[in-house]
Amino acid sequence: MEDRRYTTQMNWQGCKCPKKEEKCSCKKEEKCPCQKEEKCKPKMSSNCRGCICQQLRKLELATTLDIFLSGGISFIGVTFISFDPRNCCAYFLEPGAATSPLIVDCNNIVAIRRAAVA
């Protein structure tokens, strides 16, 4: 029997592709080789799996919210811009703020509430 330990590359994680013939989930590639599957789906940080993080993941853009942080600070009437599941950052715009967004770690948010529309 031939020893091929040093001539072949080991793939310890295994292929995550459904089948070689099927199209990639990102629909940009004809086939889904294992090396490109990671680029198709954004990785989600294992740290942002809490209740608020899940809600922000599903929240529509431009929603006006009141957010309450764990330190007792609250932001009233901020507009939700986006959520990045790779680093748990939620982006908001404060009313009257120029152009810089408010960036909050979703793990530090204790509660959110949809602001009442007047």
C-alpha positions in Angstrom: 0.0 0.0 0.0 1.3 3.4 -1.0 1.8 6.1 1.7 0.2 9.3 0.5 0.1 11.3 3.7 2.5 14.0 2.5 1.3 14.3 -1.1 -2.4 15.0 -0.6 -4.0 17.8 1.3 -6.3 16.9 4.1 -9.7 18.5 4.4 -10.7 18.1 8.0 -13.8 20.2 7.8 -15.3 18.3 4.9 -17.1 19.6 1.9 -20.1 21.8 2.8 -21.4 21.7 -0.8 -24.7 19.9 -1.4 -23.4 18.2 -4.5 -20.9 19.0 -7.1 -23.5 19.3 -9.9 -25.9 21.6 -8.0 -25.6 25.4 -8.2 -24.0 27.4 -5.5 -26.4 29.0 -2.9 -25.1 32.5 -3.9 -26.1 31.8 -7.5 -22.9 33.5 -8.7 -21.0 30.3 -9.5 -22.1 27.4 -11.7 -20.7 24.9 -9.3 -20.1 25.2 -5.6 -16.5 24.1 -4.8 -15.7 23.9 -1.1 -13.3 26.8 -1.2 -16.0 29.2 -2.5 -18.9 28.2 -0.4 -17.6 30.3 2.5 -17.8 33.4 0.3 -21.4 32.7 -0.7 -22.9 32.9 2.8 -21.7 35.6 5.3 -20.4 34.0 8.4 -22.3 34.8 11.6 -20.4 35.4 14.8 -21.1 32.9 17.5 -21.3 35.8 20.0 -24.4 37.5 18.5 -27.1 35.0 19.0 -29.1 36.7 21.6 -32.8 37.8 21.5 -32.1 41.4 20.4 -29.5 40.3 17.8 -32.1 37.9 16.3 -34.7 40.7 16.2 -32.3 43.1 14.5 -31.5 40.5 11.9 -35.1 40.4 10.8 -35.8 44.2 11.2 -36.7 46.3 8.2 -34.4 49.1 7.2 -35.4 52.7 8.1 -37.5 51.5 11.1 -37.6 54.1 13.9 -36.7 52.5 17.3 -36.1 53.3 20.9 -33.0 51.3 22.1 -32.0 50.7 25.7 -28.4 49.7 26.5 -27.2 47.6 29.4 -25.5 50.6 31.1 -28.8 52.5 31.5 -28.3 54.7 28.5 -31.2 55.0 26.0 -31.5 56.4 22.5 -35.0 57.5 21.6 -36.2 57.8 18.0 -33.1 56.4 16.2 -33.5 55.0 12.7 -32.2 51.5 12.0 -29.7 51.4 9.1 -28.2 47.9 9.1 -26.9 44.9 11.1 -23.7 43.1 10.5 -23.9 39.5 11.8 -20.2 38.9 11.4 -19.2 41.4 14.1 -22.6 42.0 15.9 -22.7 45.7 15.1 -26.0 47.4 14.6 -26.0 50.8 12.9 -28.5 53.6 13.7 -29.0 57.2 12.8 -29.8 59.7 15.5 -32.3 62.4 14.7 -30.5 65.7 14.2 -27.1 64.0 13.8 -25.1 65.1 10.8 -23.8 62.0 9.0 -22.1 59.8 11.5 -24.0 56.7 12.5 -24.4 55.3 16.0 -22.8 51.9 16.1 -23.9 49.6 18.9 -23.0 46.0 19.7 -26.3 44.1 19.7 -25.1 42.2 22.8 -25.2 45.4 24.8 -28.8 46.2 23.9 -31.2 45.2 26.6 -34.4 46.2 24.9 -35.8 47.7 21.7 -39.1 49.3 21.0 -40.7 50.5 17.8 -41.1 54.2 18.2 -44.7 55.5 18.0 -45.3 57.3 14.7 -47.0 60.7 15.4 
